[in-house]
Amino acid sequence: MKLIPKTLLAFAMAAATAASQAQDIYITAAAMVDTVSGKLIESPAVLVSGERIVAVGREGALPVPDDAQQIDLGNLTLVPGLMDMHVHLSSAAEGTPFLEEMLQSTPRQTVNAVRNARATLQAGFTAVRDLGDSGYAVIAVRDAVAAGELEGPRIWSAGNALSVTGGHCDNNFYPPELDFKAEAVADGPWAVREALRKNIKYGADTVKFCATGGVFSRGTKVGAIQYTPEEMKAIVDEGHHRGQVVAAHAHGTEGIKAAIEAGVDSVEHASILDGEAIKLAKKQGTWFSMDIYNTDYTQTQGRANGVPEENLQKDAAIAQVQRDSFRAAVEGGVNMVFGSDAAIYPHGQNARQFARMVEYGMTEVQALQSATINAATLMKRDDLGAIKTGYLADIIAVEGNPLEDITVLERVSFVMKGGTVVKAQTP
């Protein structure tokens, strides 16, 4: 029986979810994006068995197994599940005022992460890299999602982001008499190795350190380098020794170059670039993850959400500089992945960044690839980022062609993660 979205797609969601453990699922739609070739394929058919894709072809040519559950998505376009390489699931831009959120306990932050993980998955992001929380809250949520106890995307979690004393990723909002410091503050090559090892001990499966100052910290200069080259090299060496993908938060030019030379896998923000930094990143194969949308939200909603004036001013000062750097990086051929810094703006709205990426130099194909095959390459996964035989069945569907209008990714109608339908809306 074919299930037509305008009448029975809601039933398809329940039926496919129940059947996914026992039956193959045969999916058809009007079109499918091949993220490897960057082309649109008409009348696709995808066969899913368990959590993986076992065949991809054309409707009418790919046989339908006798006992398969069929889902016909009508005029929708199939797209691989999207991947966001920079989120903070335990925090949120909306709701609790900025400074009050710092007073939340680890259990409360875990509740935040549960809510935000679901919103992220419902928005079509089936995998994310969480680059810093406290109390290992996101690691707990990651494990619960993997066990099937919670609804959320696949999660790589850094645990506590490494920071110098008083730097970005420390917490400088408390008075000195409290003698407070963030959980992964570490100074010196051996101290940073110890901090990284502790994160891994408690479940971290990726690494984040703060190479420069930042926007949403107190008393740090956005462009100023923090860790020394020797400390950065120790972090990268230790992370790679333990099989981790290493990310460096870096806005300033000097810190970006030092992080690249230390061997990081990705530079987050990469706001103030020069020609040398771009050439160095291209030579080293370093990935840039540049969050060029979130200033839109911060400058319109930040004050109402209690963001201090210092942080609003730093955000305003860096916004256009970063966007110009993004254009230069794209033109320079640097490896690029999608990273939204969700939490600076609401989770579930991650896809709003795509339009800015196209505005500042990417083609629609490049923007989509940044959140699919490029992200999978960064995370060393050869079974994500495309709708291909043998890949995990992370599939979304949208109305329209994202290769012509990237904003259709903001309105996801269907989400399948690992062969289980988690969202199906009637267009």
C-alpha positions in Angstrom: 0.0 0.0 0.0 1.3 3.4 -0.9 1.0 6.1 1.7 0.2 9.5 0.2 1.4 12.5 2.3 -1.6 14.7 1.9 -3.9 12.1 3.4 -2.0 9.4 5.3 1.5 10.7 6.1 0.7 11.0 9.8 -0.2 7.3 9.8 3.1 6.6 7.9 5.0 8.0 10.8 3.4 5.6 13.3 3.4 2.7 11.0 7.0 3.1 9.9 8.2 3.6 13.4 6.6 0.4 14.6 7.6 -1.5 11.6 11.2 -0.3 11.4 12.4 -3.0 13.8 10.8 -5.8 11.8 10.3 -4.7 8.2 12.2 -3.1 5.5 11.1 0.4 4.5 10.8 1.5 0.9 10.8 5.3 0.4 9.8 7.2 -2.7 9.6 10.9 -3.4 9.6 13.4 -6.2 13.4 14.0 -6.0 16.6 13.3 -4.1 19.7 15.4 -3.6 23.0 13.5 -4.3 25.3 15.4 -2.0 28.4 13.8 -3.5 27.7 14.9 -7.1 25.7 17.9 -6.1 22.9 16.9 -8.5 19.1 16.4 -8.1 17.8 12.9 -9.0 14.2 12.5 -10.0 11.8 9.8 -8.8 14.2 8.1 -6.4 13.6 5.0 -4.4 15.5 4.1 -1.2 15.3 0.8 0.6 16.1 0.8 4.3 16.7 -2.3 6.4 17.2 -1.8 10.1 19.2 1.3 10.6 20.9 1.3 7.2 20.2 2.0 3.6 20.6 -1.2 1.6 19.7 0.0 -1.9 19.2 3.3 -3.8 17.7 3.5 -7.2 14.7 4.8 -9.2 11.1 4.2 -8.5 9.9 1.4 -10.8 13.4 0.1 -11.3 14.3 -0.7 -7.7 12.2 -3.7 -6.7 9.9 -3.5 -3.7 10.4 -6.4 -1.3 7.1 -8.2 -0.6 7.0 -7.4 3.1 8.4 -3.9 2.9 6.6 -0.9 4.5 6.1 1.7 1.8 6.3 5.5 2.4 5.5 7.7 -0.5 6.6 11.3 0.2 4.8 12.7 -2.9 6.2 15.9 -4.1 8.9 16.2 -1.4 12.7 16.1 -2.0 14.9 13.7 0.0 18.1 15.1 1.6 20.6 13.4 3.8 20.2 14.2 7.5 21.9 17.5 8.3 24.9 17.8 10.6 25.8 20.9 12.7 29.4 20.9 13.9 29.1 23.5 16.6 26.2 23.5 19.1 25.8 23.8 22.9 22.8 21.7 23.8 22.7 22.4 27.5 22.3 26.2 26.9 19.7 28.3 25.1 19.5 31.9 23.9 15.8 32.2 24.8 14.0 31.7 28.1 16.4 32.1 31.1 18.3 35.4 31.1 21.9 35.2 30.1 23.5 35.6 33.6 20.9 33.6 35.4 21.6 30.6 33.2 25.1 30.5 34.7 23.5 29.6 38.0 21.8 26.5 36.7 22.7 23.2 38.2 24.0 20.3 36.1 20.6 18.5 36.4 18.9 21.6 35.1 21.3 21.9 32.2 20.7 18.3 31.5 17.0 19.0 31.2 17.9 21.8 28.8 19.9 19.4 26.7 17.1 16.9 26.5 14.7 19.6 25.2 17.2 21.1 22.8 18.3 17.7 21.4 14.7 17.0 20.4 14.2 20.4 18.8 17.4 19.9 16.9 16.4 16.5 15.5 12.9 17.7 14.6 14.6 20.5 12.6 16.3 17.8 10.4 19.7 17.8 12.1 20.4 14.2 12.7 24.0 14.6 14.0 25.7 17.4 16.0 29.0 18.1 17.6 28.5 19.7 21.1 31.5 21.9 21.8 31.3 22.6 25.5 29.0 22.2 28.5 29.5 21.7 32.2 29.1 18.7 34.4 29.1 16.3 31.4 25.4 17.0 31.0 25.4 16.5 27.2 27.4 13.3 27.5 24.6 11.9 29.6 22.0 13.0 27.0 24.2 11.6 24.2 24.3 8.2 25.9 20.6 8.2 26.5 19.9 9.1 22.9 22.2 6.3 21.7 20.4 3.8 24.0 17.0 4.8 22.5 15.8 6.4 25.8 15.5 10.0 24.4 14.8 11.6 21.1 17.8 13.5 19.7 20.5 13.6 17.0 23.7 11.6 17.0 26.0 13.6 19.4 29.7 14.0 19.7 30.4 15.8 22.9 33.6 17.6 24.1 32.5 17.8 27.7 34.3 20.8 29.3 36.1 23.1 26.9 39.7 23.7 27.8 40.7 27.3 28.8 43.5 29.3 30.3 42.8 30.9 33.6 40.6 33.9 33.1 40.1 33.2 29.4 37.2 32.5 27.2 35.8 29.2 28.4 36.6 30.1 32.0 33.9 32.0 33.9 34.9 35.5 34.8 31.5 36.8 35.9 31.9 35.9 39.6 33.7 38.1 42.1 37.3 37.1 43.2 36.3 36.1 46.7 34.5 33.1 45.3 37.7 31.9 43.6 35.6 30.2 40.9 37.0 28.7 37.8 35.5 26.5 35.1 36.0 22.8 35.2 38.6 22.5 32.5 40.8 25.5 33.2 44.4 24.3 32.7 47.6 26.2 32.2 50.8 24.6 30.8 51.4 21.7 28.4 51.1 18.9 31.0 48.0 20.5 32.7 46.1 20.7 29.4 46.9 17.0 28.8 45.6 16.1 32.2 42.4 18.2 31.6 41.8 16.5 28.3 42.4 13.1 29.8 39.8 13.8 32.5 37.2 14.7 29.8 37.9 11.5 28.0 37.7 9.6 31.3 34.1 10.8 31.7 33.0 10.1 28.2 34.1 13.0 25.9 34.5 11.8 22.3 35.8 15.1 20.8 38.0 18.0 22.0 37.4 21.7 22.2 39.9 24.3 23.5 39.7 28.1 23.5 42.7 29.5 21.6 41.6 33.2 21.8 39.2 35.4 23.6 35.5 35.4 22.7 32.3 37.3 22.4 30.2 35.8 25.3 32.8 36.0 28.0 33.7 38.8 30.4 37.0 40.7 30.1 38.5 38.8 27.2 39.4 40.5 23.9 37.9 38.7 20.9 41.1 38.7 18.9 43.7 38.1 21.6 45.5 34.8 21.7 45.2 32.8 24.9 47.0 29.4 24.8 50.6 29.4 23.7 51.7 27.4 20.7 53.3 24.9 23.0 50.0 24.4 25.0 48.0 24.1 21.7 50.4 21.5 20.4 50.1 19.5 23.6 46.3 19.5 23.4 46.3 18.5 19.7 48.9 15.7 20.2 47.1 14.3 23.2 43.7 14.5 21.4 45.0 12.8 18.3 46.8 10.2 20.4 43.4 9.3 21.9 41.6 9.3 18.5 39.8 12.5 19.0 38.8 15.2 16.5 40.2 18.5 17.9 38.4 21.9 17.6 39.9 25.3 18.5 37.7 28.3 19.3 39.7 31.1 17.6 38.5 34.5 16.5 41.8 36.4 16.2 44.3 36.0 13.3 47.3 35.0 15.5 45.3 32.4 17.4 43.9 31.0 14.2 47.3 30.5 12.7 48.8 29.1 15.9 45.9 26.6 16.1 46.3 25.5 12.5 50.1 25.1 12.9 49.4 23.0 16.1 47.4 20.6 13.9 43.8 21.2 14.9 41.1 19.5 12.8 38.8 22.5 12.8 38.9 26.2 13.7 35.6 27.5 15.2 34.5 31.1 14.3 37.7 32.0 12.4 36.5 35.6 12.4 39.6 37.7 11.6 41.4 36.1 8.7 44.2 37.3 6.5 45.6 35.8 3.3 48.3 33.9 5.2 45.8 32.3 7.5 43.6 31.2 4.5 46.6 29.8 2.7 47.8 28.0 5.8 44.4 26.4 6.4 44.2 25.3 2.8 47.7 23.8 2.9 47.0 21.9 6.1 43.5 20.8 5.2 42.1 22.5 8.2 38.3 22.8 8.4 36.6 26.2 9.2 33.3 26.3 11.1 32.0 29.8 10.9 28.8 30.9 12.6 27.8 33.8 10.5 24.1 34.0 11.2 23.8 34.2 15.0 24.7 37.9 15.3 21.3 38.6 13.6 19.6 37.1 16.7 22.0 38.5 19.2 21.7 42.1 18.0 17.8 42.0 17.8 17.1 39.8 20.9 20.2 39.7 23.0 19.4 42.8 25.1 15.9 41.5 26.0 17.5 38.2 27.0 19.9 39.9 29.4 23.1 39.8 27.4 25.5 42.4 29.0 26.5 45.4 27.0 30.1 44.3 26.8 29.1 41.2 25.0 26.6 42.9 22.7 29.3 45.4 21.7 31.9 42.7 21.0 29.3 40.8 18.9 28.5 43.9 16.9 32.2 44.7 16.3 33.1 41.2 15.0 29.9 40.5 12.9 30.8 42.0 9.6 34.5 41.2 9.9 33.6 37.5 10.3 31.2 37.5 7.4 33.9 39.1 5.1 36.3 36.5 6.3 33.8 33.8 5.5 33.6 35.1 1.9 37.4 35.2 1.7 37.7 31.6 3.0 35.2 30.3 0.5 36.9 32.1 -2.4 40.3 30.8 -1.1 39.1 27.2 -1.2 39.3 26.4 2.5 37.5 23.3 3.7 34.2 24.4 5.3 31.7 22.8 7.6 28.4 24.0 8.9 28.6 25.2 12.5 25.8 27.4 13.9 26.9 27.9 17.6 23.2 27.1 18.4 22.5 28.3 22.0 23.5 31.8 20.9 20.3 31.5 18.9 17.5 29.0 19.5 18.1 25.3 18.9 15.9 24.1 16.1 16.6 27.2 14.1 20.0 26.0 13.0 19.1 26.0 9.3 18.6 29.7 9.2 22.4 30.0 8.7 22.3 28.4 5.3 20.9 31.6 3.7 23.7 33.7 5.1 26.3 31.2 3.8 24.9 31.6 0.3 24.7 35.3 0.7 28.4 35.4 1.6 29.8 33.4 -1.3 28.7 29.8 -1.2 26.6 28.1 -3.8 23.6 26.2 -2.5 25.4 23.0 -3.2 28.4 24.0 -1.2 26.3 25.1 1.7 24.4 21.8 1.8 27.7 19.8 1.4 29.1 21.7 4.4 26.4 20.2 6.6 26.5 16.7 5.0 29.5 15.1 3.4 32.0 17.7 4.6 30.9 17.3 8.2 31.0 13.6 7.9 34.6 13.8 6.6 35.6 16.1 9.5 34.3 13.6 12.0 35.9 10.7 10.1 32.6 8.9 9.4 32.2 7.2 6.1 28.5 6.2 6.7 27.0 9.6 7.1 26.3 12.7 4.9 24.8 11.0 1.9 21.9 8.8 0.8 24.0 5.8 -0.3 24.0 2.0 0.0 25.6 1.0 3.3 25.1 4.4 4.9 23.0 5.0 8.1 19.4 5.8 7.2 19.5 9.5 8.3 17.1 11.0 5.7 15.0 14.2 5.7 12.5 15.5 3.2 11.6 19.1 2.3 9.2 20.7 -0.1 11.2 22.3 -2.9 14.7 22.0 -4.2 17.5 23.1 -1.8 19.9 23.3 -4.7 17.8 26.3 -6.0 16.4 27.7 -2.7 18.5 26.8 0.3 15.9 28.2 2.7 13.6 25.2 2.1 15.9 23.4 4.7 14.3 25.7 7.3 11.0 23.8 6.8 11.6 20.1 7.2 8.6 17.9 6.7 10.0 14.4 7.3 12.9 13.1 9.5 14.2 9.6 9.6 17.2 8.8 11.9 18.8 5.4 11.7 15.8 3.9 10.0 13.2 5.2 12.4 10.7 7.9 11.4 10.7 10.6 14.0 8.8 13.3 12.2 6.2 13.3 9.4 4.1 16.3 8.6 1.4 16.7 6.0 2.5 19.4 3.5 
